[in-house]
Amino acid sequence: KILNMLKEKIIKLKFYKKKGGKLFALDFQKTFPFKIRRIFYIFGKKNLVRGDHAHKKCKQIFIPICGKIELKIKNHKKEKKIILHKKNMAVMIPNLTWCSLKFINKNSIVMVVCNRKYEYNDYIEKYSELLKILKKK
């Protein structure tokens, strides 16, 4: 049976505002629905596409730091585009979901939070391979 739904999750992040500016704090136990194993940043050039793969086990949360980034996710039946630009919004992408990022603005930055360390064998580089895995589920 092939999965019909995309199961991304929007996570609202909290700002604390005072006269001197805003404080943006990430409480690892309250903010994230999994234990964090890795964080990395992607600095994108305008119209550059990054990602364009899926993970067998790794779940990821995308948090926009600067600029505007188009997050495109899909499985065999559904496709969704989410624009990452609000500083208080993050998007969690489950494993076995095809994902790509397109940097809309010059000098855009996205932070990615993962539940697993880097594992070369966790990557699914071909969409056809992801579809084969999903059919077995």
URKACOR-V122902 format. One record per run of one state. SS is the DSSP state (H for helix, E for strand, L for the rest). FROM is the first residue (numbers start at 1). TO is the last residue. If there is no record, write none. Layout:
BEGIN
SS_FROM_TO + SS_FROM_TO
END
This chain:
BEGIN
L_1_8 + E_9_12 + L_13_14 + E_15_18 + L_19_20 + E_21_24 + L_25_37 + E_38_44 + L_45_48 + E_49_55 + L_56_59 + E_60_66 + L_67_68 + E_69_74 + L_75_78 + E_79_84 + L_85_88 + E_89_93 + L_94_97 + E_98_103 + L_104_107 + E_108_114 + L_115_119 + H_120_122 + E_123_124 + L_125_126 + H_127_136 + L_137_137
END
